[in-house]
Amino acid sequence: MSRGDWARRLPEGVHLKSRDRSGFRLGVAMPVGEDGLWPMRCPEHPEDHFFKVEVTQKPDNEEDSDPEPEDSPLYCPYCGHGANLWDFAPEQHARLMAAATAAAEQYVADALGDMLDKAFGGRRQSSSGPFGISVEVKPGVLPPRRSLPEPGEVEQTRRTMQCQTCEEVVAVYGLAIYCPRCGRLAPVQQFGELIRLHRDGLAALDAVPQEVKRGLMESGVLDANYENTIKDGFGALETFLKARFEAEAPHVSLRDKGSVFQRLGDAADLYREHLGVDLPDLLGTDSWEHLNQAAAMRHILVHNAGIVDVRFLNRLPAWPQQAGQRIQIKKADAAAFVALLERVVAAFG
């Protein structure tokens, strides 16, 4: 191609959007998967934390009015680490820089050629001066049309979710408790994610071959998993109740309340007094009673090495064990607790 066609020598996937006296703007196509989302990796945990986000691009005829992407922080949905967009998208950034370099190369080649043509009037050769300096102008060799680097293959994400706070779409591989755009999920959505993790974990154990499951049972792994469902699930409930309360009653100080949201009766009093929400009524009498039973089980596991005591039996008189025995949490107990927490999510959702 002849000089003057620099925009037609841009790499495939790059086009000239606009041009004025101050410069020009390029459009660069960024490859995405079948889901239409950009693959990202956390700069803090680049080997493990992969996810995808939706990136909205403006039409060519629409002027930019929002800050550039790198001015807006992005957050890892797994660990919450915050950085700018390009820190999370090194391959896309490399593609963008390659496009800019290729465009600059072609533009400069044309601009330099135009300058030389004007300086020497299109003549191939001229000489002047007492020193006998000879200057020869030849048509330059145009830079080749370059190719852009392509991002590597990305494993298909397992599910897509949308933040209830800012409506950002994110596709993830595991447990996501932070929104990439606003930095946090709505409390009830975060709570639901934690519950989903335990539900899926129990389902995965059901799929384990019987001989493997027998070994896990004999080694105590299954019992430990069921116990963790009670402990972690109740911890997720405590975190949710606290986050929801702080979001809706920011003027109420909890400084001297200690772990008030572990004590369901005290938590219910706070909700009733400051939010006008009656938790036992919202969740139903049976669900509220079962939550209190789970709180007793969690207390024994965390604070008494799992050993049943008189106080526990007073709270749960029908419990089929005696004081001094180690509490036995079965799969049915763990599954029932997960189902109970899902009812809590539905009640608040």
Secondary structure as UniProt FT lines:
FT   TURN            3..4
FT   HELIX           6..9
FT   TURN            12..13
FT   STRAND          14..20
FT   TURN            21..22
FT   STRAND          23..28
FT   TURN            34..35
FT   STRAND          38..41
FT   TURN            46..48
FT   STRAND          50..53
FT   TURN            60..61
FT   HELIX           69..71
FT   STRAND          73..75
FT   TURN            77..79
FT   STRAND          82..84
FT   HELIX           85..88
FT   HELIX           90..120
FT   TURN            121..122
FT   STRAND          125..128
FT   TURN            129..132
FT   STRAND          133..136
FT   STRAND          159..162
FT   TURN            164..166
FT   STRAND          169..172
FT   TURN            180..182
FT   HELIX           187..206
FT   HELIX           210..219
FT   HELIX           221..248
FT   TURN            250..251
FT   TURN            255..256
FT   HELIX           260..262
FT   HELIX           264..270
FT   HELIX           271..275
FT   HELIX           279..283
FT   HELIX           285..303
FT   TURN            305..306
FT   HELIX           310..315
FT   TURN            317..318
FT   TURN            323..324
FT   HELIX           331..348
//
